[in-house]
Amino acid sequence: MKEKNLKKVLAFAMSTTMVMGMSMTAFAEDPAPTTPDGGDVTAPIYSFDLTSVVVPTTYAVAFNPDELTVKVGNDASDTSTDQILSKNYGIVNKSTKDKIVSVELQVEDLNTGDNHVTFVDTAADATGADEDEYAVYLAATPADATEVKIGTASADKDTAAAALADVEMTKASANDVTMHSGSNHIAFKLDKATYSLKSGSSLELGTTNNNDVGSLYEVTALAGAGKGITGFTFTGAMNKKADWTKLQNGIKITAIYTSKNAGTETVDSGTGAMVPATAAPTFSSNAIGEITYTAGVGDLAFKEFKSISALWQGNPLDITSSASVDTTNSKITIASSMLSGWAKKGEDPIATITYENQGGQEVTGTVTLKTH
């Protein structure tokens, strides 16, 4: 009897020990805590810059020294006796940024010999010239602050180049840009257009992962209040006393447009969009040892010659001491003795001209120097 009881007690004790031992073993085998790696993301930059400046591709200009009555519009009553006859030319900005649109107007008298045109500085200089002088005062006249329109309607996102060859505008009264033979410049500041997502397109965080999102957008409107369009025309006067029938050829005007993003430029008072024009000098060499240059316009214009070098056997050679500068005729001449090495090799080297511009900056221009 005592023996049986003892066995029961031992059995109970052993069971308890086994349970405790099993519990302790389970705690010892739990895994150690871990930290997740996290991850990374390459974040796109949602931005785009689309340039779309629309300009006319046809022009109608005539010189009318005898003040004949000329039909200038669609209506029979739309006539003019102005000595400089011209349509009004529009410029539209459909870009995503405000733009400075510069217009280079190249003027060339196609008459040669004794009977040729002289471009003068004022209307009085033209009308008061001697009878044997073919004097012309030619100016580019910008639109004033009144909205430039296509007929009677405002320009819109669908306005095409053809519509800009004859726009309705009011001329600014005191902002003419006098033009001479050669290169002339006028510039305008136009506000950006409005762009919206195309139908069916979306720009969604986490799914649109490209920087270039421009293809998702389209122009939906021009800048309001006529700030996305401007215009200009040609005006002037001629010497009525001259016998213009002796001139067999006309005057060629070529318009070249360029644009850049606008900064802090201020529109000239009395105009809708005109700003001071700027243009850097250009260099050319068409005669042996001679470099001619255009003066440029505004802060970028040529002010003072500094130095010139030319490539000799692949390295720049300073030839400043052999150069003479004629600022009156915009010409740099290199002494022939300095050219002999290139001339013997039949080589026209690249020359680099360093000069100070009207803005006080020291800058460079390049030209292929003719040596043989």
C-alpha positions as CSV (number, residue, x, y, z in Angstrom):
1,M,0.0,0.0,0.0
2,K,2.8,2.4,0.9
3,E,4.7,1.3,-2.2
4,K,1.8,2.2,-4.5
5,N,1.4,5.6,-3.0
6,L,5.1,6.4,-3.5
7,K,4.9,5.5,-7.1
8,K,2.0,7.8,-7.7
9,V,3.8,10.7,-6.1
10,L,7.0,10.0,-8.2
11,A,4.9,9.8,-11.3
12,F,3.2,13.1,-10.6
13,A,6.6,14.7,-9.8
14,M,8.1,13.4,-13.0
15,S,5.2,14.7,-15.1
16,T,5.5,18.1,-13.6
17,T,9.3,18.2,-14.4
18,M,8.7,17.2,-18.0
19,V,6.1,19.9,-18.5
20,M,8.4,22.6,-17.0
21,G,11.3,21.3,-19.0
22,M,9.3,21.4,-22.3
23,S,8.2,25.0,-21.6
24,M,11.7,26.2,-21.0
25,T,13.0,24.5,-24.1
26,A,10.3,26.3,-26.2
27,F,11.3,29.8,-25.0
28,A,14.9,29.2,-25.8
29,E,14.2,28.4,-29.5
30,D,12.2,31.6,-30.4
31,P,13.9,33.5,-33.5
32,A,15.8,36.7,-32.8
33,P,14.0,40.1,-33.8
34,T,14.8,41.4,-37.3
35,T,14.8,44.9,-39.0
36,P,13.4,45.1,-42.7
37,D,15.6,46.6,-45.4
38,G,13.1,49.4,-46.3
39,G,13.7,50.3,-50.0
40,D,14.4,53.3,-52.2
41,V,12.6,55.4,-54.9
42,T,13.8,57.4,-57.9
43,A,11.5,60.4,-57.9
44,P,10.7,61.9,-61.3
45,I,10.7,65.6,-62.0
46,Y,7.4,66.6,-63.6
47,S,8.3,69.5,-65.9
48,F,8.4,70.3,-69.6
49,D,9.4,73.3,-71.8
50,L,7.7,73.4,-75.2
51,T,8.6,76.2,-77.6
52,S,6.0,77.1,-80.2
53,V,6.2,80.6,-81.6
54,V,4.1,81.3,-84.7
55,V,5.1,83.9,-87.2
56,P,4.0,85.0,-90.7
57,T,5.7,83.4,-93.7
58,T,4.4,85.9,-96.3
59,Y,4.8,89.7,-96.4
60,A,3.4,92.6,-98.5
61,V,5.4,95.8,-98.6
62,A,5.8,98.5,-101.3
63,F,7.4,101.9,-101.7
64,N,5.1,104.6,-103.0
65,P,7.2,107.9,-103.4
66,D,4.5,109.6,-105.5
67,E,1.8,108.9,-103.0
68,L,-0.4,107.0,-105.4
69,T,-3.8,105.6,-104.1
70,V,-3.2,101.9,-103.5
71,K,-5.7,99.3,-102.5
72,V,-4.3,97.7,-99.3
73,G,-7.2,95.6,-98.0
74,N,-10.1,93.4,-99.0
75,D,-12.6,96.2,-99.3
76,A,-12.6,98.6,-102.3
77,S,-12.5,101.5,-99.9
78,D,-9.5,100.2,-98.0
79,T,-6.9,102.3,-99.7
80,S,-3.7,104.2,-98.7
81,T,-1.5,106.9,-100.2
82,D,1.3,106.3,-97.6
83,Q,4.8,106.3,-99.1
84,I,5.7,103.1,-97.2
85,L,2.9,100.6,-97.7
86,S,2.8,97.5,-95.5
87,K,0.5,94.9,-94.1
88,N,0.6,94.3,-90.3
89,Y,2.4,91.2,-89.1
90,G,1.5,89.2,-86.1
91,I,3.5,87.0,-83.7
92,V,1.9,84.5,-81.4
93,N,3.4,82.6,-78.4
94,K,2.0,79.1,-77.9
95,S,4.9,78.1,-75.7
96,T,4.8,76.8,-72.1
97,K,7.1,79.7,-71.0
98,D,7.1,83.5,-71.5
99,K,9.3,84.3,-74.5
100,I,11.4,87.0,-75.9
101,V,10.9,86.9,-79.7
102,S,13.6,88.8,-81.6
103,V,13.2,89.8,-85.2
104,E,16.3,90.5,-87.3
105,L,15.2,92.6,-90.3
106,Q,17.8,92.6,-93.1
107,V,17.5,95.4,-95.6
108,E,19.2,95.3,-99.0
109,D,18.9,97.8,-101.8
110,L,19.0,95.8,-105.0
111,N,19.9,98.8,-107.1
112,T,23.6,99.4,-107.9
113,G,25.7,102.2,-109.4
114,D,24.8,105.9,-109.2
115,N,21.1,105.3,-108.8
116,H,20.8,103.6,-105.4
117,V,18.8,104.1,-102.2
118,T,20.2,106.0,-99.2
119,F,18.5,105.1,-95.9
120,V,18.3,108.1,-93.6
121,D,17.6,108.6,-89.9
122,T,14.4,110.6,-89.8
123,A,11.4,111.4,-92.0
124,A,12.6,115.0,-92.3
125,D,15.9,113.8,-93.7
126,A,14.0,111.9,-96.4
127,T,11.5,114.5,-97.4
128,G,14.1,117.3,-97.3
129,A,16.8,115.6,-99.3
130,D,18.0,117.0,-102.6
131,E,16.2,115.9,-105.8
132,D,19.1,113.7,-106.9
133,E,19.1,111.7,-103.6
134,Y,17.0,108.6,-103.4
135,A,16.4,109.0,-99.7
136,V,14.2,106.7,-97.7
137,Y,13.3,106.8,-94.0
138,L,12.2,103.2,-93.2
139,A,11.0,102.1,-89.7
140,A,9.6,99.1,-88.0
141,T,6.6,100.2,-86.0
142,P,5.3,98.0,-83.1
143,A,1.7,97.6,-82.0
144,D,0.5,99.7,-79.0
145,A,-1.1,98.2,-75.9
146,T,-4.4,97.6,-77.7
147,E,-5.0,93.9,-78.3
148,V,-3.8,92.7,-81.7
149,K,-6.6,90.7,-83.4
150,I,-7.2,88.4,-86.3
151,G,-9.8,90.4,-88.2
152,T,-12.3,91.2,-85.5
153,A,-11.6,88.1,-83.4
154,S,-9.0,87.4,-80.7
155,A,-6.2,85.1,-81.6
156,D,-6.5,81.6,-80.1
157,K,-4.7,78.3,-79.8
158,D,-5.5,77.4,-83.4
159,T,-4.2,80.7,-85.0
160,A,-1.9,79.7,-87.9
161,A,0.9,81.4,-89.6
162,A,-1.2,82.4,-92.6
163,A,-3.5,84.5,-90.4
164,L,-0.5,86.5,-89.1
165,A,0.4,87.9,-92.5
166,D,-2.4,90.6,-92.1
167,V,-3.5,91.3,-88.6
168,E,-5.5,94.2,-87.1
169,M,-3.4,96.4,-84.8
170,T,-3.0,100.0,-83.7
171,K,0.5,101.5,-84.3
172,A,2.5,102.7,-81.3
173,S,2.9,106.5,-81.7
174,A,6.5,107.0,-80.5
175,N,8.3,103.7,-80.7
176,D,9.6,103.4,-84.3
177,V,12.8,101.5,-84.8
178,T,14.8,103.2,-87.6
179,M,16.1,100.8,-90.2
180,H,19.2,101.0,-92.4
181,S,20.9,98.9,-95.0
182,G,22.1,95.7,-93.3
183,S,20.9,94.2,-90.1
184,N,18.2,95.8,-87.9
185,H,16.5,94.4,-84.8
186,I,13.2,94.6,-82.9
187,A,12.1,92.4,-80.0
188,F,8.9,91.5,-78.1
189,K,8.0,89.9,-74.8
190,L,5.0,87.5,-75.0
191,D,3.3,85.7,-72.2
192,K,3.1,81.9,-72.1
193,A,0.1,79.9,-73.2
194,T,-2.1,77.6,-71.1
195,Y,-1.5,73.8,-71.3
196,S,-3.9,71.1,-70.0
197,L,-3.8,67.3,-69.8
198,K,-5.0,65.7,-73.0
199,S,-8.3,63.8,-72.9
200,G,-7.7,60.4,-71.6
201,S,-4.2,61.3,-70.1
202,S,-3.4,61.5,-66.5
203,L,-0.4,62.5,-64.4
204,E,-0.5,60.2,-61.4
205,L,1.9,59.9,-58.5
206,G,3.5,56.4,-58.4
207,T,2.5,55.5,-62.0
208,T,3.9,58.3,-64.1
209,N,7.7,57.8,-63.6
210,N,9.2,59.8,-66.5
211,N,10.6,63.3,-66.3
212,D,9.3,64.0,-69.8
213,V,5.6,64.5,-69.4
214,G,5.1,67.0,-72.2
215,S,3.4,64.4,-74.4
216,L,0.5,64.3,-71.9
217,Y,-0.3,67.9,-72.4
218,E,-1.7,70.2,-75.1
219,V,-2.2,73.9,-75.6
220,T,-5.7,75.0,-74.6
221,A,-5.5,78.8,-74.7
222,L,-3.3,81.8,-75.3
223,A,-2.3,84.2,-72.6
224,G,-5.3,86.4,-71.7
225,A,-5.9,90.0,-72.5
226,G,-3.9,89.8,-75.7
227,K,-0.6,89.2,-73.9
228,G,0.2,86.2,-76.1
229,I,0.1,88.1,-79.4
230,T,1.7,91.2,-80.8
231,G,2.4,92.8,-84.1
232,F,4.5,95.2,-86.1
233,T,4.5,96.9,-89.5
234,F,6.7,99.1,-91.7
235,T,6.3,102.8,-92.0
236,G,8.4,105.8,-93.2
237,A,8.8,108.5,-95.7
238,M,10.6,109.1,-99.1
239,N,12.1,112.0,-101.1
240,K,9.2,112.9,-103.4
241,K,11.5,115.2,-105.4
242,A,13.7,112.4,-106.8
243,D,13.0,110.6,-110.1
244,W,12.3,107.1,-108.7
245,T,11.7,105.7,-112.2
246,K,15.4,105.6,-112.7
247,L,15.7,102.8,-110.1
248,Q,15.1,99.5,-111.9
249,N,15.1,97.2,-108.8
250,G,13.4,97.1,-105.5
251,I,14.4,96.9,-101.8
252,K,14.7,93.4,-100.3
253,I,13.6,92.9,-96.6
254,T,14.3,89.6,-94.9
255,A,12.8,88.7,-91.5
256,I,14.6,86.2,-89.3
257,Y,12.9,85.2,-86.0
258,T,14.6,83.8,-82.9
259,S,13.2,83.2,-79.4
260,K,14.4,82.5,-75.9
261,N,12.8,82.2,-72.4
262,A,12.0,85.6,-71.0
263,G,13.5,87.0,-67.8
264,T,12.8,90.3,-66.1
265,E,12.6,92.4,-69.2
266,T,10.2,95.3,-69.1
267,V,7.9,96.2,-72.0
268,D,8.5,99.6,-73.4
269,S,5.9,102.2,-72.5
270,G,3.4,102.9,-75.2
271,T,3.7,99.4,-76.7
272,G,1.9,96.1,-76.1
273,A,5.0,93.9,-76.1
274,M,8.2,95.6,-77.4
275,V,11.4,95.3,-75.3
276,P,14.9,96.6,-76.0
277,A,16.5,94.4,-78.7
278,T,19.9,92.8,-78.1
279,A,22.1,91.0,-80.6
280,A,25.7,89.9,-80.5
281,P,28.2,90.9,-83.2
282,T,28.8,88.5,-86.1
283,F,32.1,88.0,-87.8
284,S,33.0,87.1,-91.4
285,S,36.2,87.0,-93.5
286,N,35.7,87.3,-97.3
287,A,39.0,89.0,-98.2
288,I,42.5,87.9,-97.4
289,G,43.5,89.1,-93.9
290,E,40.2,91.0,-93.3
291,I,37.5,90.3,-90.8
292,T,34.3,92.4,-90.9
293,Y,31.8,92.4,-88.2
294,T,28.3,93.6,-87.4
295,A,28.2,95.9,-84.4
296,G,25.3,94.1,-82.7
297,V,22.6,95.7,-80.6
298,G,22.1,96.7,-77.0
299,D,24.2,95.3,-74.1
300,L,25.6,92.5,-76.4
301,A,26.9,95.0,-79.0
302,F,30.7,95.4,-79.8
303,K,32.4,98.0,-77.6
304,E,36.1,97.5,-77.6
305,F,38.5,95.0,-79.3
306,K,40.8,93.1,-76.9
307,S,42.8,90.4,-78.7
308,I,42.8,87.9,-81.5
309,S,44.3,84.5,-81.9
310,A,44.3,81.9,-84.6
311,L,45.0,78.1,-84.6
312,W,48.5,77.2,-85.8
313,Q,49.3,73.5,-85.8
314,G,46.4,72.8,-83.6
315,N,47.2,75.5,-80.9
316,P,46.1,79.1,-80.5
317,L,48.7,81.6,-81.7
318,D,48.3,85.2,-80.4
319,I,48.3,87.6,-83.4
320,T,47.0,90.7,-81.7
321,S,50.1,92.7,-82.4
322,S,49.5,92.3,-86.2
323,A,45.9,93.4,-86.0
324,S,44.5,96.8,-86.7
325,V,40.9,97.7,-85.9
326,D,38.7,100.2,-87.8
327,T,35.6,100.6,-85.7
328,T,34.1,103.1,-88.1
329,N,33.9,100.5,-90.8
330,S,33.6,97.5,-88.4
331,K,36.8,95.9,-89.8
332,I,39.8,94.1,-88.4
333,T,42.8,93.8,-90.6
334,I,45.7,91.3,-90.1
335,A,49.2,92.2,-91.4
336,S,50.1,90.0,-94.5
337,S,53.4,89.0,-92.9
338,M,51.5,87.2,-90.2
339,L,49.5,85.2,-92.7
340,S,52.4,83.7,-94.7
341,G,52.6,80.5,-92.8
342,W,48.9,79.6,-93.2
343,A,49.0,80.8,-96.8
344,K,51.9,78.5,-97.8
345,K,50.0,75.6,-96.3
346,G,46.8,76.6,-98.1
347,E,45.0,76.8,-94.8
348,D,42.4,79.2,-93.5
349,P,42.6,78.9,-89.6
350,I,39.8,79.5,-87.1
351,A,40.4,82.8,-85.4
352,T,39.0,83.8,-82.0
353,I,38.3,87.5,-81.4
354,T,38.0,88.7,-77.8
355,Y,36.1,91.9,-77.2
356,E,34.2,93.8,-74.6
357,N,30.5,94.3,-75.2
358,Q,28.4,97.3,-74.2
359,G,27.3,95.4,-71.1
360,G,30.9,95.4,-69.8
361,Q,31.4,91.6,-70.4
362,E,34.5,90.2,-72.1
363,V,33.3,87.7,-74.7
364,T,34.6,86.0,-77.8
365,G,33.5,85.4,-81.4
366,T,35.0,83.1,-84.0
367,V,35.6,83.3,-87.7
368,T,37.4,81.3,-90.4
369,L,40.2,83.8,-91.4
370,K,40.9,83.9,-95.1
371,T,44.6,83.8,-95.7
372,H,45.0,82.8,-99.4
